[in-house]
Amino acid sequence: MNRFDGDNTSAHTSHDHAAPDNRLALMDQAFYAGHHAAGQNEAMQVVWVYDRPIDLDGVRRFHRNLAKGPLGRRIERSPLPFGRYRWVADDQPPALDIAEKPRPRGEFAEWLDERARMPIDPEAGPGWRLSVVSFTDGTSALTIVLSHYIVDGIGAVVAITLALMDDTGAQEYPPPNSRSRLRALIQDADETLRDAPKTGRALIAAFKESRRRSTGDARADAAKSIAPPGADADELVTVPGVWIRLNLSDWSARAEALGGTTGALAAAVTAKFDELMGRDHGDAPDVKVLMLVNDRTFGDARAVAVSFARVGIDPTRVTTDLRDVRAAIKDAVKTLRETPDESEQLVALAPFTPKSMWQQLVDYGLSDPERPAVCSNLGEVGPVVSRPDGTLCDHAFIRG
């Protein structure tokens, strides 16, 4: 187990090894800082449904274990305006939220939306909430809402699995504000100086990228149409969603019959839904689908450990043949692995990026003229994550 003592400039373990670095990965800091500047707050919601009452003792144990695992951390900013953010322990984990009285089953979707709208804050906390409700028909449900800046989808699966296996030996972090302001200023300034060569290379890369964009980029005009006329920034809008349950064996059989894989079928369904929704992709001849590729490794402490592969899919053919989709995904992932990611170099500028620039960068990302659809496929996660009270639930799903 890794332990921090709150001052990792000079801290050593009993074996005289330097204490682990609790700074956020630069991509994690960029992801959070960019969204925070643009007023965004991404979260995930995992839902379990039981066709009977839930074992609350089992849920309480699950809740305690979650607080001691990968979710038991928050983000702490540096006292330097351009310093790196750090992970600190969540010393005030959220209380288990149990509904006071049963609700009609017809209010299930409303209850889920209510839980999703409760405040989630990766800095001030809570970074997640676990809630339980029983329904008047004897069924019940459990849901956890997690900040995407604490952990991503696969990371959430890992955290839930560890909690259900009673594995609480996660990496430990120092308490909030455990460094004095002077010590934090000295330490963060020293680290900034040591990172200067990397920052310099990123500045050169950013200058080249800026010149490339200034030569003409279709996103400049596209950005103007992001916000609809008369939109009220303070108006709460609940985006509708659809939950479709399929038998896994039927899904796998259909993918095989069409000459594809289960992942190819997921991407194909995404493209087909996109077509049926009538989304505009400009001059693109097909639907561009951004497929999330898992980069998480064992013991990975990153909040976001994914990359994106862009795949062009013709939605008119996916109901009869998936071979082209399968080949396109294979090529896109191969290109992703073999092509250096320019953003990895630019991300070194994350601590120095002002709020106004983050807002421009977020608008630039949202104004992609190809307007890609996103396919986030967790794959088969196994039955372990379907036992939040210690027993197998009847239904489970996750949404963003």
PyMOL commands that set and color helices and strands:
alter all, ss='L'
color gray80, all
select helices_A, chain A and resi 26-37+56-68+105-117+153-164+181-194+196-214+219-225+248-257+262-276+323-338+342-352+355-366+384-386
alter helices_A, ss='H'
color red, helices_A
select strands_A, chain A and resi 43-50+73-76+86-89+97-98+128-134+140-147+287-294+306-313+373-375+395-399
alter strands_A, ss='S'
color yellow, strands_A
deselect
rebuild
show_as cartoon
